[in-house]
Structure formats: C-alpha cells, structure tokens
C-alpha cells in the first residue's frame, strides 16, 4: 500500500460569525475567490453572511469589492 494517497474530499460547512459547523465530512473546502483547496485545519477566513471560505486575507478583502474592481497594489 506504499505510494497510495488517501483521496481528498470537499467538506460542506455552515459558516458562523466566529466558527464553522461541519455539515458533511471532508478534509478541505474551496476558496470562493481563487478556487484553491483550503485544508480545514488551515481555514481562517470566511464570510458567515455569504457562506464562503477564503484562502487568505487578500481573497477575503477582494470578496468585499464591487464586481470588476480590484485591490490596489
């Protein structure tokens, strides 16, 4: 069984203001802005209002911008 990896599975979460609830088990969620997989152990940014996860602070900030607008820099 060497060299065989465990298949990853996307979790379904309910995002709350300061935590999240696991609705279906998995090991990651997808960033709503970039589509990158975020391991649950590393999930730090989300929107309870939008029910979205973000890979980092830049993605979370970008989600707040009007459509078509980009962060400065």
C-alpha positions in Angstrom: 0.0 0.0 0.0 3.0 2.3 -0.2 2.7 5.3 -2.5 -1.1 5.2 -2.3 -2.6 8.5 -1.1 -5.9 9.0 0.6 -8.3 10.6 -1.7 -9.3 14.1 -0.6 -12.9 15.1 -0.2 -14.5 18.5 -0.1 -16.3 19.2 3.2 -19.6 21.1 3.4 -19.6 23.7 6.2 -22.0 26.2 7.7 -20.0 29.4 8.4 -20.9 31.1 11.7 -19.5 34.5 12.8 -16.6 33.1 14.8 -16.6 29.4 14.0 -18.0 26.9 11.5 -20.1 23.8 11.7 -19.3 20.7 9.6 -22.3 19.5 7.7 -20.6 16.8 5.7 -17.1 15.5 6.4 -14.1 16.2 4.3 -10.6 17.4 4.5 -10.9 20.8 2.7 -13.1 23.5 1.3 -12.6 25.6 -1.8 -11.8 29.3 -1.8 -14.7 31.3 -3.2 -12.3 33.7 -5.0 -9.5 31.5 -6.2 -10.8 28.0 -6.2 -7.8 26.7 -4.3 -8.4 23.9 -1.8 -8.1 25.0 1.8 -7.4 22.3 4.4 -9.9 22.6 7.3 -7.0 22.8 9.8 -5.8 25.9 7.9 -9.2 27.6 7.4 -9.0 31.1 9.0 -11.1 33.4 6.6 -14.7 33.1 5.7 -17.9 35.1 5.5 -20.9 33.9 7.6 -23.1 36.3 5.6 -22.1 35.0 2.2 -21.4 31.4 3.4 -18.0 31.4 1.6 -14.5 30.4 2.5 -11.3 32.3 1.5 -7.7 31.2 1.2 -6.3 34.3 2.9 -6.9 37.9 3.8 -6.4 39.2 0.2 -9.1 36.8 -1.1 -11.4 37.8 1.8 -10.9 41.5 1.1 -11.4 41.0 -2.7 -14.8 39.4 -2.0 -16.0 42.7 -0.4 -15.2 44.7 -3.5 -17.9 45.6 -6.2 -17.8 43.3 -9.2 -14.9 44.1 -11.6 -13.0 46.2 -9.0 -9.5 45.0 -7.9 -7.5 45.6 -4.7 -4.8 48.3 -5.0 -1.3 47.1 -5.5 
